[in-house]
Amino acid sequence: MKIGITLPSFAHSAAPVLARAREAEEAGIDGVFAFDHLWPGDDRSRPALSLYPTLGAVAAATTTIRVGSLVARLGLVPDEVVLESLLTLSELSGGRLVAALGVGDAKSRSENRAYGIAWPPPEARRSSLARILGGLAGAGIEAWVGATGAATLAVARDAGATVNLWEADLGRLRSEAGRGPTTWAGPLPREPGAAADRLSELSSAGASWAIWGWPSSIDLVTAALARAGIQAGRT
């Protein structure tokens, strides 16, 4: 199982993001991932760095670690912009991109409406997903899809994309991993032993990646990996 972390992109400055990405690369962590939101959670007073330039800066500041979206949201900008941005990031990163896509949820809808951006119906967003997955496949770019329901899962599996489950329980992870490549993402315990136990459970349930949401430090991540006997490494 490969290990990734989310970057601290809810900030006024990109400096913490770049510092954390370099630190993760030096520690041998497999990947770093950024969110695609206009603000964190329900707090509109806090900033959020834009996804595509953030990942471009991370790609330029690193050399070996995978860089990824978690997830690039459809319906926020035109499909052509999403696809061309991801193709550009893949080129800038030397093929290190993980292009994770999502069709959005209620939080996404509220962000769009706050800025007067149209919110397409679910069927239109799933059609966009299928088109963009086709473009990514044609370019040989690894694609993940954030799972938000059976219809979205069907589009992902039909396209041969990996499914990403956010905070899914072990039963659901195990079930989905039996159908095809599946990754997991979400917060983990902030104590090395408990985090190690959770990572071992995720690996046993079939996750090909575990993306640690908001780790307090890289030292915590590496300590948990050591206790779990998981050797992170870019293969």
BAKESE-828907 format. One record per residue (C-alpha): residue number from 1; x, y, z. Coordinates in Angstrom, 2 decimals. Layout:
% residues N
{NUM,{X,Y,Z}} ...
This chain:
% residues 235
{1,{0.00,0.00,0.00}} {2,{1.29,3.45,-0.95}} {3,{1.03,6.40,1.41}} {4,{0.04,9.97,0.64}} {5,{-0.81,13.06,2.64}} {6,{-3.03,16.07,2.04}} {7,{-1.30,19.43,1.83}} {8,{-2.17,22.47,4.01}} {9,{-3.76,24.37,1.13}} {10,{-6.34,26.21,3.24}} {11,{-3.96,29.10,3.79}} {12,{-3.10,32.61,2.60}} {13,{0.37,31.55,1.45}} {14,{1.74,28.66,-0.58}} {15,{4.89,28.54,1.55}} {16,{3.56,25.91,4.02}} {17,{2.34,23.76,1.11}} {18,{5.72,23.76,-0.60}} {19,{7.57,23.14,2.66}} {20,{5.35,20.17,3.53}} {21,{5.68,18.73,0.01}} {22,{9.48,18.88,0.14}} {23,{9.48,17.38,3.63}} {24,{7.23,14.53,2.49}} {25,{9.47,13.84,-0.50}} {26,{12.57,13.74,1.71}} {27,{10.80,11.30,4.05}} {28,{10.02,8.93,1.17}} {29,{6.23,9.38,1.28}} {30,{4.63,8.35,-2.00}} {31,{2.36,11.29,-2.79}} {32,{0.99,14.69,-1.82}} {33,{-2.54,15.82,-2.63}} {34,{-4.44,19.12,-2.70}} {35,{-8.13,19.91,-2.38}} {36,{-10.27,21.83,-4.89}} {37,{-12.48,24.04,-2.72}} {38,{-13.16,27.74,-2.50}} {39,{-13.15,27.61,1.30}} {40,{-12.68,24.83,3.88}} {41,{-15.82,23.10,5.08}} {42,{-18.51,25.60,6.03}} {43,{-16.09,28.39,7.03}} {44,{-16.28,31.00,4.29}} {45,{-13.94,33.30,6.22}} {46,{-10.89,31.09,5.62}} {47,{-8.81,31.10,2.43}} {48,{-8.16,28.26,0.01}} {49,{-5.35,28.10,-2.51}} {50,{-6.45,27.35,-6.06}} {51,{-5.87,23.70,-6.99}} {52,{-4.11,23.87,-10.36}} {53,{-1.49,26.55,-9.67}} {54,{-0.85,24.97,-6.27}} {55,{-0.08,21.59,-7.82}} {56,{2.01,23.27,-10.50}} {57,{4.13,24.93,-7.82}} {58,{4.45,21.62,-5.94}} {59,{5.52,19.84,-9.13}} {60,{8.19,22.49,-9.71}} {61,{9.42,22.28,-6.11}} {62,{9.78,18.47,-6.06}} {63,{11.33,15.82,-8.31}} {64,{10.11,12.33,-7.43}} {65,{6.99,12.40,-5.27}} {66,{3.56,11.90,-6.90}} {67,{1.35,15.00,-6.93}} {68,{-2.40,14.76,-7.08}} {69,{-5.80,16.38,-6.87}} {70,{-8.20,15.17,-4.19}} {71,{-10.38,15.83,-6.01}} {72,{-10.60,18.13,-9.05}} {73,{-14.26,19.15,-8.99}} {74,{-16.40,19.05,-12.09}} {75,{-18.86,21.86,-12.62}} {76,{-16.63,24.57,-11.15}} {77,{-14.84,25.40,-14.41}} {78,{-15.53,24.14,-17.94}} {79,{-14.62,20.52,-18.69}} {80,{-12.03,21.64,-21.25}} {81,{-10.25,23.69,-18.57}} {82,{-10.21,20.73,-16.17}} {83,{-8.78,18.36,-18.76}} {84,{-6.20,20.77,-20.18}} {85,{-5.11,21.77,-16.67}} {86,{-4.54,18.14,-15.73}} {87,{-2.70,17.42,-18.97}} {88,{-0.47,20.42,-18.29}} {89,{0.21,19.30,-14.73}} {90,{1.18,15.86,-15.96}} {91,{3.65,17.45,-18.37}} {92,{5.04,19.83,-15.74}} {93,{5.49,17.02,-13.22}} {94,{7.18,14.63,-15.63}} {95,{4.30,12.17,-15.45}} {96,{3.97,12.23,-11.65}} {97,{0.33,13.36,-11.62}} {98,{-2.54,11.45,-10.02}} {99,{-5.66,13.02,-11.55}} {100,{-8.44,12.40,-9.06}} {101,{-11.86,13.73,-10.10}} {102,{-15.14,14.30,-8.30}} {103,{-18.65,15.18,-9.42}} {104,{-19.28,17.28,-6.31}} {105,{-21.77,17.28,-3.47}} {106,{-23.89,19.69,-1.44}} {107,{-20.82,21.65,-0.31}} {108,{-19.74,22.00,-3.92}} {109,{-23.18,23.33,-4.84}} {110,{-23.03,26.00,-2.16}} {111,{-19.61,27.16,-3.34}} {112,{-20.75,27.42,-6.94}} {113,{-23.88,29.35,-6.04}} {114,{-22.00,31.75,-3.77}} {115,{-20.01,32.89,-6.81}} {116,{-22.85,32.75,-9.31}} {117,{-21.45,29.66,-11.08}} {118,{-24.04,27.34,-12.61}} {119,{-24.47,23.99,-10.85}} {120,{-25.13,21.28,-13.49}} {121,{-27.46,18.39,-12.63}} {122,{-25.90,15.06,-11.57}} {123,{-26.39,13.46,-14.98}} {124,{-24.47,16.27,-16.68}} {125,{-21.62,16.05,-14.17}} {126,{-21.37,12.28,-14.66}} {127,{-21.26,12.82,-18.43}} {128,{-18.44,15.31,-17.87}} {129,{-16.67,12.74,-15.73}} {130,{-16.82,10.11,-18.47}} {131,{-15.49,12.54,-21.08}} {132,{-12.58,13.72,-18.94}} {133,{-11.68,10.18,-17.91}} {134,{-11.52,9.30,-21.59}} {135,{-9.14,12.18,-22.23}} {136,{-6.92,11.20,-19.31}} {137,{-6.84,7.56,-20.43}} {138,{-5.82,8.64,-23.92}} {139,{-2.89,10.54,-22.41}} {140,{-1.88,7.66,-20.14}} {141,{-2.55,9.61,-16.93}} {142,{-3.55,7.72,-13.78}} {143,{-7.12,8.67,-12.85}} {144,{-9.10,8.25,-9.64}} {145,{-12.73,9.06,-9.00}} {146,{-14.15,10.17,-5.66}} {147,{-17.04,7.82,-4.97}} {148,{-20.31,9.59,-4.18}} {149,{-22.88,7.01,-5.24}} {150,{-23.59,3.97,-7.34}} {151,{-24.00,5.89,-10.59}} {152,{-20.64,7.63,-10.20}} {153,{-18.98,4.36,-9.24}} {154,{-20.34,2.77,-12.42}} {155,{-18.82,5.54,-14.57}} {156,{-15.47,5.12,-12.81}} {157,{-15.36,1.35,-13.18}} {158,{-16.55,1.45,-16.79}} {159,{-13.64,3.79,-17.58}} {160,{-11.12,1.61,-15.73}} {161,{-10.42,4.35,-13.18}} {162,{-9.40,3.77,-9.57}} {163,{-12.09,4.53,-6.98}} {164,{-11.23,6.74,-4.02}} {165,{-13.28,6.38,-0.83}} {166,{-13.23,9.23,1.68}} {167,{-13.46,8.02,5.29}} {168,{-15.12,4.76,4.23}} {169,{-15.41,1.99,6.79}} {170,{-13.45,-1.21,6.33}} {171,{-16.46,-3.19,5.12}} {172,{-17.14,-0.82,2.27}} {173,{-13.46,-0.57,1.42}} {174,{-13.11,-4.33,1.31}} {175,{-16.23,-4.67,-0.86}} {176,{-15.16,-2.01,-3.35}} {177,{-11.57,-3.28,-3.49}} {178,{-13.00,-6.62,-4.59}} {179,{-14.40,-4.91,-7.69}} {180,{-11.27,-3.07,-8.78}} {181,{-8.45,-0.71,-7.74}} {182,{-9.51,1.29,-4.70}} {183,{-7.83,3.93,-2.56}} {184,{-8.81,5.38,0.81}} {185,{-8.47,8.91,2.17}} {186,{-9.31,10.63,5.43}} {187,{-8.02,11.61,8.85}} {188,{-6.06,9.09,10.92}} {189,{-5.38,8.97,14.66}} {190,{-2.81,11.44,15.96}} {191,{-0.93,8.82,17.95}} {192,{1.60,6.61,16.12}} {193,{0.39,3.28,17.51}} {194,{-3.28,3.89,16.78}} {195,{-2.45,5.29,13.34}} {196,{-0.28,2.25,12.60}} {197,{-3.15,-0.08,13.52}} {198,{-5.50,1.80,11.21}} {199,{-3.02,1.75,8.33}} {200,{-2.59,-2.00,8.74}} {201,{-6.37,-2.44,8.62}} {202,{-6.64,-0.35,5.47}} {203,{-3.89,-2.34,3.79}} {204,{-5.51,-5.65,4.74}} {205,{-8.88,-4.42,3.41}} {206,{-7.36,-3.88,-0.03}} {207,{-6.52,-0.17,-0.28}} {208,{-3.81,0.44,-2.87}} {209,{-3.19,3.90,-1.37}} {210,{-4.01,5.50,1.98}} {211,{-4.09,9.30,1.88}} {212,{-3.65,10.72,5.38}} {213,{-5.84,13.78,5.80}} {214,{-4.28,16.68,7.67}} {215,{-1.39,14.90,9.43}} {216,{0.03,17.04,12.22}} {217,{3.60,16.31,11.13}} {218,{5.63,14.20,8.74}} {219,{7.36,12.67,11.77}} {220,{3.99,11.28,12.90}} {221,{3.45,9.74,9.48}} {222,{6.85,8.09,9.33}} {223,{6.55,6.83,12.92}} {224,{3.18,5.24,12.17}} {225,{4.51,3.65,8.99}} {226,{7.45,2.17,10.87}} {227,{5.17,0.67,13.52}} {228,{2.87,-0.74,10.87}} {229,{5.78,-2.22,8.94}} {230,{4.74,-0.34,5.81}} {231,{7.58,0.71,3.56}} {232,{6.58,3.78,1.61}} {233,{8.42,4.10,-1.65}} {234,{7.76,5.31,-5.16}} {235,{7.61,2.26,-7.42}} 
